[in-house]
Structures are given as C-alpha cells and as structure tokens.
Amino acid sequence: MLLASPGTIGGLPLRPSSLLTRRRVLGAAVAVSAIAFIRPAPAVSFAPRSVSLYNIHTGEWVRTVYWADGHYIREAVRDINWVLRDHHSDEVRPMNAGVLDVLGMLRRRLENNDPFLVISGYRSSTTNSRMSVRGSGVASNSYHIKGMAIDLRAERRDLSHVRAAALSLRCGGVGYYPRSDFVHVDCGPVRQW
C-alpha cells in the first residue's frame, strides 16, 4: 500500500493547477446558480400598437397607431394627450407610455375596435384636489395627476367584462366602479379594488 504525502497521489506529485481548491469549487457553484436564474429575454414585437378613444366630456376622439417600427409616433401621442387632457382646465400633460400600452393591450384582449369611452385621463393637481374635497372617492395622490391612469368603459362590452380583461393583463392597477359605470386602469403596481 502506498501512502500519499500531501501534494501527491500514489506517490506522484500533483501540480497546483490540478487541485480542486475551495475557491474553484465555490466559483463553480456560483456560476451554476447564476445560470439557473437566467431567463431568455421576451421577444420584442414590432407589430403596430393602436388605440381608439372618445372623450365623453369634450366629444373629441382619436383613432391612431401610436407605436410602430420600434418607437412611439410623436404626432399620434400628441393627439392622444390632447384627447386625454384635463377637461376642466384644458391642461395637457404627456401621458405615460405604459398606460398607452395598457390601453392597447386591453383593446386587443377585448377584441374591440370601438373606441374606449374616456371618463377621465390626465387630471391637474388642482382638479384632483377639488374632486377629492367633494368626496367622490378620488385619491389625493392619484395616478391621474402623473398621467398614468385612465377611467373608461367600452361600448358594447359589459363593464364586468372590461374589468376582467384589465385584471387578466396584470399590468397595473384596476379599479371597478359599477355605480359610476367605469373601470380605472393605470400603469402603477399591480393591484385591484
């Protein structure tokens, strides 16, 4: 029987590069763990995104492709922002691109080409404060102020169907107001009320 001294196997000397050091083992374990968490990036679709909106307070509407060939179309977004402006003060704020995408996805999910009937888009902080004081269930830090929310309903679609479709997207907040006949959608955290 051959006794091996440290640094030898069967009496043959080991080279330092052939040793499994603790550091190499730990490094390999970290690398394998990191690979387990890598997920393929979702494919980016370059299909056009469109929306159709009718503001019930102003009578204005827009039907447009707002995104194509990998970018938002400035003129289309400008027209959308105008229709979604604060109808109390005529203030316009650029709507968050995320809420436009929520509308586009909701339109496809509902398989509906009719315009969404817009009850409220952007709200100035003055308008929002006035509505909040009246006690109409308006949050003081509403996503409407940030251009990240829209209250709407859809023609020829039951309000509960619009709500269910919005919830299925899991793209932000969804509020259900059947007495007031609208659904709130926003591009904030996923939640419902």
N, C-alpha and C positions, 0 to 999 in steps of 0.2 A: 504494500500500500504506500502510495506516495503522499507525503504530507505537503501541502502547498503553503508556502510562505506568503505573506501579504504581497500583492502585486504579481503573483504567479498563479498559473493554473496548470496542474500536473507538472510542475517544475519549470514550465515555460514562462518567460517574462511577459507581462501584459503591457501594452502601450497605453499611455494615458487616454488617447482618443477612443480606445475601445471600451473604456469603462462607462457604465451607466451611472452617471453621477446623480445625486439627488436633484440638482438644478435642472438637468436634462429631463428627468422624469416629470418634475413639476411643470416645466415648459411644455412638454408634450401633452400633459393633461390639460393645461390651459388652452392650448391650440385646439385640441379635440373638442373641448367645451365650447369654445368660441364658434367653431364650425357648426355646432348643433343649433346655435341661435341665429345663424344666417338664414334669411328668408329671401327668396327671389323678389326683386322689386316688381310691383304690378306694372303691367304694360300700360303705357300712356296712350290713350286713344286720341287720335287726331280727328275723329268724327265731329262735325259741326254741332254746336250746342245752341239751342234756340229757346225762346220764351215768348209767351203772349200774355199781355197784361192789360186790364181795363180798370182805370181808377174810378170808382163809383161816385166820388165826390166832385171830380172835375170833368168827367165824361171823356177824358183823354185815354188813348190806348196806344200800345206799341206791340208789334209782332215782328220779331227780328232774330237773326242769327247773331249772337253776341260773342261767340268764340269759334275760331276756325284756324286750321293750319298751325296749331300750337300756340295761338295767342288770342287775347281778348281784342275785340274790334272796337276801337275808341269811339267812333260815331254811334255805334249801337249802344254801347254802355252809357254814353252821354244821354241818349234818348230814354233809356230805361231809368236813369237817375232823375230825369225831368218828370216822368210819369209817377215815380215813387217819392217825389218831394213832399215836404210838409205842406199839405193843402191849406192849413190855417195861415201860414206866413209866407208861403211860396219859397221858403229856403230850400236850396238844393244841397245835398251832400253826396259825395260818391258812395254808392252802396258797396259793401264788402263783396269781393268776388266770390267768397264762399257762399253767401246767401243767393247769389245768382245761380251758382251751380246746384244748390239745393232746389231752387225752382225748376231748373232744367231737368234734374233727376226726378222730381215729383211729377212733372208733366209726362215724362216717359213712363213712370211707374203707373200713373193713372190711365195711360194710353189715351190722352185727351189733347186734342188740338184746339179746343175752345180756350179763350183767354181766362186766366185767373182773375177773379173779381177782387181788386185790392181795396181793403178797408183802411189799412194804414201801412205805410212804408217807413221812410225816414220821419223822425219827429225831432224838432228842435228841443233843446232843454227847457225853453220857456213853455212851449206847447205841452211837453210831457209833464212839467210841474203843474200847470193849470189843470190837466186831466187828472193828475194824481190827487190834487186837493179836492176835486169834485167826487173823489171816492169811487171811481169807475174801475177799480181793480188794476190800476196802472202802477207798475214798479217804478220807484224813484230812480233806479239805476238801469232802466230799460235798455235792451239791446237795440231798440228803435233809434235811440239817441246816437248810437255808434254806427248806424247804417247796416246793422247786422240782422234785422228782423223784419218780417212782413206778416201782417194779418190778412187772411184771404179766405175765399171759398171758390168752388169751381162749379160752373154751370153744368147742369145735367149729371152731377155727381152728388150723392148723399154726403153730408158733412162728416158722418162717421167713417165713410169710405176714404175721404181725404185725410182724415186723422190717421187711420190705419196705414195708409200708404206712406205718410210722412214718418210715422213711427218705424216702419219697416226699413227706411233708409238709414237710420241710426247715424244721422249727420249733424245733429244739434238738438235744440230744444223744440218741443211740440206741446202747445197748449190747446186745450179743447174748450170752446165756448159755445155750446149749442144754443143757449138762450140769446146770445148776441149774433149767432149764425156766422161764426168764423173759426178758423184754425190759425193759431200763431205758429210760425216756423222761424227758426233762427239758426245761425251757424256757430253758436256757442257750444258749451259742453252738452253731451247727450243727456237729456232728462225729459220728464213729462209731467204734466199737471192737468 
